[in-house]
Every structure is written in structure tokens, then in C-alpha cells.
Amino acid sequence: MMNDRKHIGDVGEERALEFLLQKGYEFVSSNYHSRYGEIDIIAKNGEYIVFAEVKTRKTGSLATPSEFVDFRKQKRIITTAKIYLSENPTELQPRFDVIEVTYMGNEFEIEHIENAFGE
């Protein structure tokens, strides 16, 4: 069941969004695309508009999910967020989070890293 990478990523994003909503975040958008990249989840929380990158991996992977959000990936996310903000102006402060979703079978563990990177 959990062997197709796209399916695994989609399930991880669903779990991450459920997690944010349970923490009181307000959903704004998901899978926002620009020519530079994609932002998995956009949400609001208090004074922040949060651009969240979701990384899903199996338990026992060689690296933590957040280690796959390298500098190049961060720059693409930041550039895409700037485009989003130019199209959707807000007074909220942008913040870049990484949400690690680790699974073993049907069990999911979520680690939310707030303010994981920035300019």
C-alpha cells in the first residue's frame, strides 16, 4: 500500500495538514506552483503566513526528512513564496516551516519545525 512515492507524499501532506489544523492553524492553500517550485501547504497562524514544506519518509531512512530540504530547495520555496505574496498581499509575517512525516506501516509520527529556514 505505502510503496508508491507520490501516494506516500500525498498521504504525508494530508497528515501534515490535519496536524496543523489540530494545532489551530487556518488552511490557505496547498500545492501552490510557480515556475520555480511548489509549496506544499500555506496556512495562517496568528501573525504568520506559513509556507510549509512536507517531507515524508519511512522509519529508518538514512536521513531525517528535513535533511532533504537543502539550500537549493529552500531558495526555490522562498522565491515561490515571494511570487505567492505578490499575488496575495498580506500584513502577515512570512515564515518557512518544515513538517517531517515519518511512517512505519500505517503509523505516522509528525515533527513540526517552525521557522526552519529563511532568507
ABEGO torsion letter per residue (X at the ends): XBABAAAAAAAAAAAAAAAAAAAGBBBABBGBBBAAEBBABBBBBEABBBBBBBBBBBBGBABBAAAABBAAAAAAAAAAAAAAAAABBBABBBBBBBBBBBBBEABBBBBBBBGABBX
